[in-house]
Amino acid sequence: MIELAGGKGANLGELVSFDIRVPPGFVITSKAYSYFIAYNNLESKIRSILEEKDSATASEEIKKLIISSQVPPDLENAILSSYDELAKKVGKEILVAVRSSATAEDIENASFAGQQDTYLNVSRSELIQKVKEVWASLFNERAIEYRKTKGIDSTKVEMAVVVQKMVNSRSAGVMFTLHPATGDSRYIVIESSWGLGEAVVGGKVTPDEIVIEKSTLRIVEKRVSHKILKYVYNPQKNANEEVDLSNSPEADKISISDEEAIELAKLALKIEEHYKRPMDIEWAIDADLKFPDNVFIVQARPETFWSSKKATKEEKEVTNVENRKVLVKGLAASPGIASGIARVILDVKEAGNFKKGDILVTRMTDPDWVPIMKIASAIVTDEGGITSHAAIVSRELGIPAIVGTKEATKVIKDGQEITVDATRGIVYEGRIVEEVEEQKPQVAQGISGISRDTLMSLYPITATKIYMNLGQPDVIDKYVDLPFDGIGLMRIEFIVSEWIKYHPLYLIKIGKPEEFVNKLADGVARVATAIYPRPVVVRFSDFKTNEYRRLIGGEEFEPEERNPMLGWRGVSRYVSPQYEPAFRLEVRAIRKVREEMGLKNVWVMFPFVRTEWELKKALKIMEEEGLQRSKDFKVWIMAEVPSVIVLADVFAKIIDGFSIGSNDLAQLTLGVDRDSEILGRMGYYDERDPAVLRSMKKLIRIAHKYGATVSICGQAPSVYPEVAEFLVRAGIDSISVNPDAVISTRRNVASIEQKIMLEKLRK
């Protein structure tokens, strides 16, 4: 009933249809929305606004129109009566989630997901208002623009609303209908922790783990972890909060009972049988209800990793799961799974009996170990992080590696059969699966089918570093073999708008700041890991107010500016009382990538710097969050406001490098709106203008005088080879271009450098 209940409502209904327990609730159908529109005579008004106004203005006006309109009394009574029935079923007044559930439009294209709003922890008194706000979100600017591109009439779309009881999670987590470490489909694996599921899903705690055999519903393994925290809803703050469990008995107490685990397993079997494939399921146990009515499924989706693998050999079982135990854990440095004989070797001189396919277990490796590493099926070390020698070489060789286990050489016995799951960072006792060639990750191959090193050698070496600009972490694998020396500009705006989607201040308000930190860190880490040890210069966010308003929850925190391009952007945001808490989340994400993930090749860059005092204040905030300039942590600023050029000697004393934003520098130096078609046609906007070029040359000269480097990440060198030549002759340290210009720019720069050397020789 997608047309009536929307995609989300229909999917939840499908789970209910085969007796899966989901949080109780009801659907306000799409026809109720249409009734509301007709009751208030809004269709013609909405159509008129859409025809006369741009999407941003239309969005604002239509949403105000909907929110200010009255819900028909009979519909309001029906909604509140349904809420009362729901509360009666639970036995008390409850908080609910009010969730958008778009109709067929939402199903046809996944890219439409997330363009409408959802509200959590809503009381009865707020319910009608929040329903209207969900309806209004049908006209979010992104949704209007999307429908325009698809030729969909915005006045004809409808919106259903799902209203569900908020689960007061005593415990929550995830479960898989196969073993996520081995792909063994005979078992259900449940991961559990106290409080809301965010702690498990977000990787904040090491969860308890229960393994259940499908055929007998028998618990064959149970592991209790030390859980350092939990997330709970605080009704006084109307937000989720983190609770420290360090000194609580809960820390070392299992968070799920045997009967609850078996009940979850029963539900998992039903879901897998219905969808006919392995499933990844999120669940919660409600503290307000009695067993088994307290066990809920909140989301079910297909498992993708093992399901997508096509094994060419039958996996050979050697050890039963109930006999398996975890030996050690560490950092997953190079992904993959391998089973074999462990060889515990403390000195490379003792490696004479090491055979091809054995698993190397040692304290730490250095270059002397490489011949042994090349024939190992996996590597496990006591020491080291993701940037250690063992980690780097393992990734280059394409073999599984776990580092930093602290005690592998003491716990693992020489000659013992073990399984190294370097996807999760766990070493198991016994041979879980027979290693097959197809499971081993392949060494990355170049775009022409030859190795990366050979491919790189085909391109000229340049003294001027050639960096690459990147916005989407997902595409790094596509470009990783291009001949670039690092990422000179990693924009995080795509991660924020497409991965996170919520305004950071809104996430702080609802008690989910770590969602922002974790997703941003994951995006940055994906790129930094792929190109390690080449540097990644991450530019802190540079949305304008109109762009921030488009994020979910953004309208509450963003003013409307007449000229956002010259308004509240860049560093001026970070040092403002309103946005400073959100900037701290960005800093924490970078710190997490560098310290927790060990990716020291991540640097940062401040955009749209205007004054010395604001930069010093932003640097101080960064230092308060534990990040400070050092030999391996560089801090750059964008040189796009002329004041940075004028005071280059001042700025060069407090940062490590500049990156020229030629687009904005040209705009602000020449006083030209770069988006003005009239001025553009007349030739006013030109990054080759002598005033712009002279500013760049002056910056390079002064920066070098004070020991700072200069790069450029604007479009000029990509578009105009003569600008690249001008900059190389001026002594620029690096040029960062879009992926499609990396090869041509490297060749162009090499020819320029050769020309300069030849000119000097001829003199």
Secondary structure, 3 states (H helix, E strand, C coil): CHHHHHHHHHHHHHHHHCCCCCCCEEEECHHHHHHHHHHCCCHHHHHHHHHHCCHHHHHHHHHHHHHHCCCCHHHHHHHHHHHHHHHHHHCCCCCEEEEEEECHHHHHCHHHCCCCCEEEEECHHHHHHHHHHHHHHHHCHHHHHHHHHHCCCCCCCCEEEEEEECCCEEEEEEEECCCCCCCCCCEEEEEEEEECCHHHHCCCCCCEEEEEECCCCEEEEEECCCCCEEEEEECCCCEEEEEECCCCHHHHCCCCCHHHHHHHHHHHHHHHHHHCCCEEEEEEEECCCCCCCCEEEEEEEECCHHHHCCCCCCCCCCCCHHHCCEEEECEEEECCEEEEEEEECCCHHHCCCCCCCCEEEECCCCHHHHHHHHHCCEEEECCCCCCCHHHHHHHHHCCCEEECCCCHHHHCCCCCEEEEECCCCEEEECCCCCCCHHHCCCCCECCCCCEHHHHHHCCCCCCCEEEEEECCHHHHHHHCCCCCCCEEEEECHHHHHHHHCECHHHHHHCCCHHHHHHHHHHHHHHHHHHHCCCCEEEECCCCCHHHHCCCECHHHCCCCCCCHHHCCCCHHHHCCCCCHHHHHHHHHHHHHHHHHCCCCCEEEEECCCCCHHHHHHHHHHHHHCCCCCECCECEEEEECCHHHHHCHHHHCCCCCEEEECHHHHHHHHHCCCCCCHHHHHHCCCCCCCHHHHHHHHHHHHHHHHCCCEEEECCCHHHHCHHHHHHHHHHCCCEEEECHHHHHHHHHHHHHHHHHHHHHHHHC
